[in-house]
Amino acid sequence: MLYAKGDVNKAADTLQELAVETFGSMDRREKTEFILEQMRLNLERKDYTRMNIVSRKINTKFFDDPKQHVSSVQRCGQDTADTHLTQDLKLVYYDLMIRYALHEKKHLDVCKYHREIYDTPRIKNDKAKAADVLRNIVIFLILAPFDNEQSDLMARVELMDDLDTVEAHK
């Protein structure tokens, strides 16, 4: 309601007061959605420090957990045509993290986040999106300052099968 009225700061402060990760009655998907909303509001009000702190509340292994790939509605026995995978939450999370890393000028982190996006089945199945994400991986890897981690990541990216779909790489 506060966000709808245009008061982003008040809305973010209100959400920050709730430690949703401690609520036992909520399932992990609901908690993750709530934390993602906290991240988004902090990013929108340009509170990058708090956004980074809140982002650590999400365990990224949750996105790959097959037990979480069914919505709470489906667990209750109600049939829905739309299967809610954690892929949507994963894509939102990494989009927010990319925006944060771009602000902090952490190009190697942006590259890593794009790699996580690329490893999402929804992206891999869409050739155009996959090529776009691969292009971003290459671009941000090149923009990252040279160090051992960047060099190692460059070698791993070079071994990726679909890298030939990136025009700039050819």
C-alpha positions in Angstrom: 0.0 0.0 0.0 2.8 2.4 0.8 4.6 1.6 -2.4 1.4 2.2 -4.4 1.2 5.6 -2.8 4.7 6.3 -4.0 6.5 6.1 -0.6 9.3 3.7 -1.5 11.3 4.5 1.6 8.5 3.9 4.0 7.6 0.7 2.2 11.2 -0.6 2.3 11.5 0.3 6.0 8.2 -1.5 6.8 9.4 -4.7 5.0 12.8 -4.5 6.7 11.2 -4.7 10.1 10.0 -8.2 9.4 12.5 -11.0 9.8 10.6 -13.3 7.4 13.4 -15.9 7.4 12.5 -16.8 11.0 8.8 -17.4 10.3 8.2 -21.2 10.5 4.7 -21.0 9.0 5.9 -19.7 5.6 7.4 -22.0 3.0 10.7 -21.3 1.4 9.3 -19.9 -1.8 7.2 -17.3 0.1 10.2 -16.3 2.2 12.3 -16.0 -0.9 9.7 -13.9 -2.7 9.5 -11.6 0.4 13.3 -11.2 0.6 13.5 -10.5 -3.2 10.9 -7.7 -2.6 13.1 -6.3 0.2 16.1 -6.4 -2.2 14.1 -4.7 -5.0 12.9 -1.9 -2.7 16.4 -1.3 -1.3 17.8 -1.2 -4.8 15.0 1.2 -5.9 15.8 3.6 -3.1 19.5 3.2 -3.8 20.4 1.6 -0.5 23.0 -0.7 -1.9 24.6 -1.7 1.4 21.3 -2.9 2.8 20.4 -4.6 -0.5 23.7 -6.5 -0.3 23.0 -7.5 3.3 19.5 -8.7 2.5 20.7 -10.7 -0.5 22.8 -12.9 1.8 19.6 -14.2 3.4 18.9 -16.2 0.3 20.6 -19.5 -0.1 21.1 -19.9 -3.8 21.0 -23.7 -3.5 17.3 -23.2 -3.0 17.0 -22.4 -6.7 18.3 -25.9 -7.7 16.3 -27.9 -5.1 13.8 -30.1 -6.9 11.6 -30.3 -3.8 11.0 -26.5 -4.2 9.9 -26.7 -7.8 6.2 -27.0 -7.0 4.2 -24.1 -5.6 2.5 -24.2 -2.3 -0.9 -24.3 -4.1 0.1 -27.5 -5.8 1.3 -29.0 -2.5 -2.1 -28.4 -1.0 -3.7 -30.6 -3.7 -5.1 -27.8 -5.9 -4.3 -28.4 -9.5 -2.9 -25.5 -11.5 -1.9 -25.4 -15.1 1.1 -23.2 -14.4 3.9 -25.1 -12.7 5.8 -22.6 -10.6 9.4 -23.5 -10.8 12.1 -21.7 -8.8 13.5 -20.6 -12.1 11.5 -17.4 -12.0 12.8 -16.5 -8.5 16.4 -17.4 -9.6 16.1 -15.0 -12.6 14.7 -12.2 -10.4 17.5 -12.8 -7.8 20.3 -12.7 -10.3 18.8 -9.7 -12.2 18.8 -7.8 -8.9 22.4 -8.9 -8.1 23.5 -7.9 -11.6 22.1 -4.4 -11.0 23.9 -4.2 -7.7 27.2 -5.4 -9.1 27.0 -3.0 -12.0 26.5 -0.1 -9.5 29.6 -1.4 -7.6 31.5 -1.8 -10.9 32.2 -5.5 -10.1 32.3 -6.8 -13.6 33.5 -10.3 -12.7 30.5 -10.7 -10.4 28.2 -9.6 -13.2 29.8 -12.3 -15.4 29.3 -14.9 -12.7 25.7 -13.9 -12.3 25.1 -14.1 -16.1 26.6 -17.6 -15.9 24.0 -18.6 -13.3 21.3 -17.2 -15.5 22.6 -19.1 -18.5 22.5 -22.4 -16.4 18.7 -21.9 -16.0 16.7 -24.3 -18.2 14.3 -21.6 -19.2 17.1 -19.6 -20.7 19.0 -22.5 -22.3 15.8 -23.6 -24.1 15.4 -20.2 -25.7 18.2 -19.9 -28.2 17.9 -16.1 -28.6 18.0 -15.5 -24.8 20.8 -18.0 -24.4 22.9 -16.2 -27.0 22.2 -12.8 -25.4 23.3 -14.1 -22.0 26.4 -15.7 -23.5 27.3 -12.4 -25.1 27.0 -10.7 -21.7 29.2 -13.4 -20.1 31.9 -12.6 -22.6 31.6 -8.8 -22.4 31.7 -8.6 -18.6 34.5 -11.2 -18.4 36.6 -8.9 -20.7 35.7 -5.8 -18.7 36.8 -7.5 -15.4 40.3 -6.6 -14.2 42.8 -9.3 -14.9 43.7 -11.5 -11.9 43.8 -15.2 -11.2 40.1 -15.5 -10.8 39.3 -13.7 -14.0 41.9 -15.9 -15.9 40.4 -19.1 -14.5 36.9 -18.0 -15.4 38.1 -17.1 -18.9 39.5 -20.6 -19.4 36.2 -22.2 -18.2 34.1 -19.9 -20.4 36.3 -20.8 -23.4 35.3 -24.4 -22.9 31.6 -23.7 -23.0 29.9 -25.6 -26.0 27.5 -22.9 -27.1 30.1 -20.1 -27.1 30.2 -20.3 -31.0 26.7 -18.7 -31.0 28.2 -15.4 -29.8 29.1 -13.4 -32.8 31.8 -11.3 -31.0 33.5 -14.4 -29.9 34.0 -15.8 -33.4 
